[in-house]
Amino acid sequence: SLPCRVSLSLGLAMFSSCYLLTLCHNTRLGIFSIFLTSPLPQLSQSQLLEYLSSSSPLLQTLSLQSLSRHVTLDHNIRSHIFSLSQPGGHPTNWKTVSKVCLDNINSIFPKPDTPTAAPPGPATPTVTSMTSTPTMRRLAPANITGAGLQDITATDNKSTAPQPLLIKLFPSFDNFRTIGKSSDKSVNVMSMVSSVEVISQLICSSLQEDKFGVVQRDLSNILTNLVKLDNELHNKRTQQKIVKASVLKQAVKSGLYKIALIIG
């Protein structure tokens, strides 16, 4: 039988190598986690209000969530929303915020059907009368009119030609376009919850901080829409239609309760 020999130096070398690899791996994970979870730079007040009207659903939702936190904690952002534009003296910032919030709140309601215009009828050919002069020579018989030119119709090449099939080389790119949207195409619950929180907090703060009364002009319209939304959420059909309808219902109740406590 072969003698069993254990090399102490080989064992120490293996232990030191494993320890070094583990230390490097944990250090790399720690550095990446610190870098990826570091807070983003804070947006200015004008940029935050500008991104509310973005066409991207993800950017608009994140802007509303950020505005909801700032409106609750920061007095300066509320003063900036209640301020009037100079020159002009118009509540531009309040109009922007209230329009975005009310549009999100009213997105749950069915839109009225707009009447469609009737398609135009076929064009009637016009008959041109030819006048004869003594100095002009007639080139066509008198019984032929210009209406015969209208009978010539050009064939539509686009309708007869075969349509090419579009091949999606990267179908996964379509998934990135739906980031920020809810599963229901007509309702974005996250934006609606943030809109209710923003508009209710601004109403509660307006009694002491709104020096120009910009919120009081739209107060009745906002309360009407919130009450309509609360009544609509009690409908079972609406609850089945909206994902996380209970969260939205709780946000609306909390906003109305907060307004009732402040305004009375």
C-alpha positions in Angstrom: 0.0 0.0 0.0 1.1 3.6 -0.8 2.0 5.7 2.2 -0.5 8.5 3.0 1.3 11.8 3.1 -0.5 15.2 3.8 1.3 18.3 2.7 0.7 21.2 5.1 1.9 23.8 2.6 -0.6 22.6 -0.1 -3.5 22.8 2.4 -2.5 26.3 3.4 -2.2 27.4 -0.2 -5.7 26.0 -1.0 -7.2 27.6 2.0 -5.6 31.0 1.2 -6.8 30.8 -2.4 -10.4 30.0 -1.4 -10.4 32.8 1.2 -9.0 35.3 -1.3 -11.7 34.4 -4.0 -14.5 34.6 -1.4 -13.2 37.9 -0.2 -13.0 39.4 -3.7 -16.5 38.1 -4.6 -18.1 39.5 -1.4 -16.3 42.8 -1.9 -17.6 43.0 -5.5 -21.1 42.3 -4.5 -20.9 44.9 -1.7 -19.6 47.6 -4.1 -22.2 46.9 -6.7 -25.1 46.9 -4.2 -23.9 50.3 -2.8 -23.6 51.7 -6.3 -27.0 50.4 -7.6 -29.0 51.3 -4.5 -27.6 54.8 -4.1 -30.3 57.5 -4.1 -30.8 59.3 -7.4 -30.1 63.0 -7.6 -33.1 65.1 -6.6 -35.0 66.8 -9.4 -35.7 70.4 -9.4 -39.3 71.7 -8.9 -39.6 72.8 -12.6 -38.3 69.4 -13.9 -40.7 67.5 -11.6 -43.7 69.3 -12.9 -42.5 69.1 -16.4 -42.2 65.3 -16.3 -45.9 65.0 -15.2 -47.0 65.7 -18.8 -44.6 63.1 -20.3 -45.9 60.7 -22.9 -44.1 57.8 -21.3 -46.3 56.0 -18.8 -43.4 54.9 -16.7 -41.9 58.5 -16.4 -45.3 59.9 -15.6 -46.0 57.3 -12.9 -42.6 57.8 -11.3 -43.1 61.6 -11.4 -46.4 61.4 -9.7 -45.0 59.1 -6.9 -42.1 61.5 -6.4 -44.5 64.4 -6.3 -46.7 62.7 -3.8 -43.7 62.3 -1.4 -42.5 65.9 -1.9 -46.0 67.4 -1.5 -46.4 65.6 1.9 -43.0 66.6 3.3 -41.7 69.6 1.5 -43.2 73.1 2.0 -41.3 74.6 -0.9 -42.8 72.4 -3.6 -46.3 73.2 -2.3 -45.5 76.9 -2.4 -44.2 76.5 -6.0 -47.4 74.8 -7.1 -49.6 77.5 -5.4 -47.6 80.4 -6.9 -48.6 82.5 -9.9 -46.6 82.9 -13.1 -44.6 86.1 -13.6 -45.5 88.0 -15.8 -49.1 87.3 -16.3 -50.2 86.1 -12.8 -51.7 82.8 -14.0 -51.7 79.6 -11.8 -49.7 77.6 -14.4 -48.2 75.1 -12.0 -51.5 74.3 -10.3 -53.2 73.9 -13.7 -50.6 71.4 -14.8 -50.8 69.3 -11.6 -54.6 69.4 -11.4 -55.1 68.5 -15.1 -52.8 65.5 -14.9 -54.4 64.3 -11.7 -57.9 64.7 -12.9 -57.2 63.0 -16.2 -55.9 60.0 -14.3 -58.9 60.0 -12.0 -61.4 60.3 -14.8 -59.7 57.6 -16.9 -61.8 55.0 -15.1 -65.0 56.4 -16.5 -66.2 55.4 -20.0 -65.6 58.0 -22.6 -68.6 59.3 -24.5 -68.9 58.1 -28.1 -68.1 60.9 -30.5 -70.3 61.0 -33.6 -68.4 60.1 -36.7 -68.8 62.2 -39.8 -70.6 60.6 -42.7 -68.2 59.6 -45.5 -68.3 61.8 -48.5 -70.4 60.6 -51.5 -69.0 59.9 -54.9 -68.0 62.9 -56.9 -70.5 63.8 -59.6 -69.0 64.6 -63.0 -69.4 68.1 -64.2 -70.5 68.8 -67.7 -68.8 71.6 -69.4 -70.6 73.4 -72.2 -68.5 74.3 -75.2 -69.2 77.7 -76.8 -68.5 78.1 -80.4 -67.0 81.3 -81.8 -66.7 82.2 -85.4 -62.9 82.3 -85.2 -62.5 78.9 -83.5 -62.6 75.5 -85.2 -64.4 72.6 -83.5 -62.2 69.6 -83.0 -64.8 67.2 -81.7 -68.4 66.5 -82.6 -71.0 68.6 -80.8 -72.7 65.7 -79.1 -69.6 64.6 -77.2 -69.3 66.2 -73.7 -66.5 66.2 -71.2 -68.4 63.7 -69.0 -66.7 60.8 -70.8 -63.4 61.6 -69.2 -64.8 60.8 -65.7 -65.3 57.1 -66.7 -61.6 56.5 -66.6 -60.7 55.2 -63.2 -57.2 54.3 -62.1 -56.6 51.0 -60.4 -55.3 51.1 -56.9 -51.9 49.4 -56.9 -51.8 49.3 -53.1 -55.0 47.3 -52.7 -54.0 44.7 -55.3 -50.4 44.3 -54.4 -49.6 41.7 -51.7 -48.7 43.2 -48.4 -45.3 42.1 -47.1 -45.2 40.3 -43.7 -43.2 42.1 -41.0 -40.8 39.8 -39.2 -40.0 40.7 -35.6 -36.4 39.9 -35.1 -36.5 41.1 -31.5 -39.9 40.4 -30.0 -38.7 41.0 -26.5 -38.4 44.7 -27.3 -42.1 45.1 -27.4 -42.2 44.2 -23.7 -40.2 47.3 -22.8 -42.9 49.5 -24.3 -45.4 48.4 -21.7 -43.3 49.2 -18.7 -45.2 51.4 -16.3 -48.6 50.3 -17.6 -51.0 48.2 -15.7 -52.5 44.9 -16.9 -55.7 46.8 -17.8 -55.1 48.9 -20.9 -57.6 51.6 -19.9 -56.6 52.1 -16.3 -53.3 52.7 -14.7 -53.8 52.1 -11.0 -50.5 53.3 -9.8 -50.9 56.7 -11.4 -54.4 57.0 -10.1 -53.4 56.2 -6.5 -50.6 58.8 -6.7 -52.9 61.4 -8.3 -55.5 61.0 -5.5 -52.8 61.4 -2.9 -51.3 64.5 -4.5 -54.6 66.3 -5.1 -56.0 65.5 -1.6 -52.8 66.7 0.1 -52.8 69.9 -1.9 -56.4 70.6 -1.0 -55.6 70.1 2.7 -52.5 72.3 2.6 -54.3 75.0 0.6 -56.2 76.4 3.5 -53.1 77.8 5.1 -50.6 78.0 2.3 -52.6 79.0 -0.8 -52.5 82.8 -0.6 -54.0 83.4 -4.0 -56.9 80.9 -3.7 -56.0 78.9 -6.9 -57.2 75.7 -5.4 -60.6 77.0 -4.2 -61.6 77.7 -7.8 -61.4 74.1 -8.7 -62.4 72.6 -5.3 -66.0 71.7 -6.3 -64.9 70.0 -9.5 -62.2 68.0 -7.7 -64.5 66.8 -4.9 -67.1 65.8 -7.4 -64.7 63.7 -9.3 -63.4 62.0 -6.2 -66.9 61.2 -5.0 -67.8 59.8 -8.4 -64.7 57.7 -8.4 -65.6 56.4 -4.9 -69.1 55.4 -6.0 -67.7 53.8 -9.2 -65.3 51.6 -7.2 -68.3 50.1 -5.3 -69.5 48.6 -8.5 -68.6 44.9 -8.7 -68.0 45.1 -12.5 -65.5 47.9 -12.0 -63.7 45.9 -9.2 -63.4 42.9 -11.6 -62.1 45.2 -14.4 -59.4 47.0 -12.4 -56.3 45.2 -11.0 -55.8 46.0 -7.3 -59.1 47.9 -7.0 -59.0 47.6 -3.2 -55.8 49.7 -3.1 -57.3 52.4 -5.2 -60.5 52.3 -3.1 -58.6 52.7 0.1 -56.6 55.6 -1.3 -59.8 57.4 -2.4 -61.4 56.9 1.0 -58.2 58.1 2.8 -58.1 61.2 0.6 -61.8 62.1 1.2 -61.5 61.4 4.9 -58.4 63.7 5.1 -60.2 66.5 3.2 -63.3 66.1 5.4 -61.2 66.5 8.6 -59.4 69.6 7.4 -62.3 71.4 5.6 -65.1 70.1 7.8 
